[in-house]
Amino acid sequence: MKRQIAICTILAGFSALILFSASGCAPTRQQPQPINYYVLHYDPPGKTLPAGLGESVVVHVQRLEAPAPYDTSHIIYAQNPWHRARYAYHQWMVRPADMLTGFLVRDIESAGAAAVASRRDATHRVEGAIIDFYEDDEKQRWEAVLTLRLALIRIRKDGREQETLFSNTYAERVVLEKNNPHSLARSMSKAMEAVSVQFLGDMAESLQQQIP
C-alpha cells in the first residue's frame, strides 16, 4: 500500500512538472545583455592653412600608437589615479587609435592639405600616441580625459632624411553633462575637436616658418 502511494506521488509530481513547463513558467536562459557602441562626432575645423601653402603639403598620417589599457574598443574608466577598469556592455565602435587617426586625416584635409595613405607621395608625416583616453569618475561630475602626443615630420625628397618640425603633447578634460557613456562620447568629441584645432594651428605656424 505504501509503495502504491509512493508511486502515485512520483507520478503526480512528474505530471505537475510537465504542466509547469508547458505553461511557459519553467526557468529559461536569460538573453545576453546587448552591447552599446559609441563613436565621436564633431564638425571638421575648416581651412586653417594659408592660401597657397596647403597645395604644396602632402601629409601621411601614421596610425597612432595606443599602449595598454587604451588598445581596446572597451570604454575605460577610472575611479582614482591608480585605478583603471572597463565597461562590459559599453564599447567604442572601433579602437581609439583607429578612430582618432581617422579624425586627424579628415581634419588635415579640411585644413587645406592633402592626406595620403602612402609615405612615398608625402612631403610630411604626422605620428603620435594616445597617452590618455578614459572616463574619470573620481569627482562628482565625471570627465572625459584625452591626451595625445603628436609630431609633424618633414620628409626629404630622397625619402631618407627626415626632420621633426615639432612634437607637442595636447591634453584636454571636458566635464560630462550626465554621468553615463553617452555623455562621455559627447564630451570626448569636444576634447578631440579642441586637440585637433590646437594641432592644426601648430602645423600652420610650423609650415609658414619653412617658407623661404
C-alpha positions in Angstrom: 0.0 0.0 0.0 2.8 2.4 0.9 4.6 1.5 -2.3 1.5 2.3 -4.4 1.2 5.7 -2.6 4.8 6.5 -3.3 4.4 5.6 -7.0 1.3 7.8 -7.2 3.1 10.7 -5.5 6.0 10.4 -8.0 3.7 10.3 -11.0 1.7 13.3 -9.7 4.9 15.3 -9.2 6.1 14.4 -12.7 2.8 15.4 -14.2 2.9 18.7 -12.4 6.4 19.4 -13.8 5.2 18.7 -17.3 2.3 21.2 -16.8 4.6 23.7 -15.3 7.0 23.5 -18.3 4.1 23.6 -20.8 2.7 26.7 -19.3 5.9 28.6 -20.0 6.7 29.1 -16.3 9.8 26.9 -16.4 13.1 28.6 -15.9 14.6 29.9 -19.1 18.1 31.1 -20.1 18.5 34.9 -19.8 19.2 36.7 -23.1 22.7 38.3 -23.1 22.7 42.0 -22.4 23.2 43.9 -25.6 26.4 45.9 -26.1 26.0 49.6 -26.7 28.5 51.1 -29.2 29.7 54.8 -29.3 31.6 57.0 -31.7 33.0 60.5 -31.6 31.4 63.3 -33.7 32.3 66.9 -34.4 32.4 69.1 -37.5 35.6 69.5 -39.4 37.5 72.7 -38.5 37.7 74.1 -42.0 40.6 75.8 -43.7 43.4 76.8 -41.4 46.4 76.7 -43.7 47.3 79.9 -45.5 46.2 80.0 -49.2 48.8 78.5 -51.5 50.5 76.7 -48.7 48.2 73.7 -48.4 48.6 72.7 -52.1 52.3 72.0 -51.6 51.8 70.0 -48.5 51.1 66.3 -48.7 50.7 64.6 -45.3 50.9 60.9 -44.4 49.1 60.3 -41.1 50.6 57.3 -39.4 48.3 55.2 -37.2 48.5 56.4 -33.7 50.2 54.2 -31.1 47.9 53.1 -28.3 49.6 51.4 -25.3 47.6 49.4 -22.8 45.0 49.9 -21.5 43.8 52.0 -24.4 44.5 49.4 -27.1 40.9 48.1 -26.9 37.5 49.1 -28.0 36.2 48.8 -24.4 35.4 52.1 -22.8 38.0 52.6 -20.0 37.1 54.4 -16.7 39.0 55.3 -13.6 37.8 55.9 -10.0 41.2 57.2 -8.9 44.7 57.8 -10.4 45.7 54.3 -9.6 42.6 52.6 -11.0 41.6 51.5 -14.5 38.7 49.3 -15.5 36.5 48.8 -18.5 32.7 48.6 -19.1 31.5 45.2 -20.2 28.5 46.4 -22.2 29.6 49.9 -23.4 32.3 50.0 -26.1 33.7 52.2 -28.8 32.6 51.2 -32.3 36.3 51.0 -33.3 39.6 51.1 -31.3 40.5 54.7 -30.2 43.8 54.6 -32.3 41.8 54.0 -35.5 39.1 56.4 -34.6 41.4 59.3 -33.7 43.7 58.7 -36.7 40.7 58.9 -39.0 39.8 62.3 -37.5 43.3 63.6 -38.0 43.2 62.6 -41.6 39.8 64.3 -42.1 40.8 67.4 -40.3 44.1 67.9 -42.1 42.3 67.6 -45.4 39.7 70.1 -44.2 42.5 72.5 -43.2 43.6 72.6 -46.8 46.4 70.0 -47.1 46.3 66.7 -48.9 46.4 63.5 -46.9 47.7 60.3 -48.5 48.0 56.7 -47.4 51.4 56.2 -48.9 54.6 57.5 -47.5 56.2 57.7 -50.9 54.0 60.6 -52.1 54.2 62.5 -48.8 56.1 65.7 -48.0 55.3 65.4 -44.3 54.3 62.8 -41.8 52.2 63.0 -38.7 52.8 60.4 -36.0 52.0 60.2 -32.3 50.5 58.2 -29.5 47.5 58.1 -27.2 48.6 58.9 -23.7 45.1 59.2 -22.0 41.7 58.2 -23.3 39.3 57.4 -20.5 36.4 58.5 -18.3 37.4 60.0 -15.0 34.9 59.1 -12.3 36.8 60.4 -9.3 34.8 63.6 -8.9 31.0 64.1 -8.5 30.9 65.2 -12.1 32.7 62.8 -14.4 35.2 64.0 -17.0 36.4 62.9 -20.4 40.2 62.8 -20.4 42.2 62.9 -23.6 45.9 63.3 -24.0 47.7 62.9 -27.4 51.4 63.3 -28.3 51.6 64.4 -31.9 54.6 65.3 -34.1 55.0 66.8 -37.6 57.9 65.4 -39.5 59.3 66.8 -42.8 60.3 64.2 -45.4 63.2 65.0 -47.6 62.9 64.5 -51.4 65.1 61.4 -51.3 62.8 59.9 -48.6 65.6 59.1 -46.3 66.5 62.2 -44.3 63.7 63.4 -42.0 63.4 66.5 -39.8 61.0 66.8 -36.8 59.4 70.2 -37.1 57.6 70.0 -33.7 56.4 67.4 -31.2 53.8 68.5 -28.7 51.5 67.0 -26.1 47.9 68.0 -26.1 45.7 67.4 -23.1 42.0 68.1 -22.6 39.5 67.5 -19.8 35.8 68.0 -20.5 33.1 67.6 -17.9 30.2 65.3 -18.8 26.7 66.7 -18.8 25.4 63.4 -17.3 27.3 60.5 -15.7 26.8 58.0 -18.5 28.6 56.6 -21.5 26.5 58.7 -24.0 27.6 61.9 -22.4 31.2 60.6 -22.3 31.1 60.2 -26.1 29.8 63.8 -26.5 32.5 65.2 -24.1 35.3 63.2 -25.6 34.2 64.5 -29.0 34.7 68.1 -27.7 38.1 67.1 -26.3 39.2 65.7 -29.7 38.0 68.7 -31.5 40.0 71.0 -29.2 43.1 68.9 -29.7 42.7 68.9 -33.4 42.3 72.7 -33.6 45.4 73.2 -31.5 47.4 70.8 -33.6 46.4 72.3 -36.9 47.3 75.7 -35.5 50.8 74.5 -34.6 51.0 72.8 -38.0 50.1 76.0 -39.9 52.6 78.0 -37.9 55.4 75.5 -38.4 54.8 75.2 -42.2 54.8 79.0 -42.5 58.2 79.1 -40.9 59.5 76.7 -43.6 58.6 79.2 -46.4 61.9 80.8 -47.7 
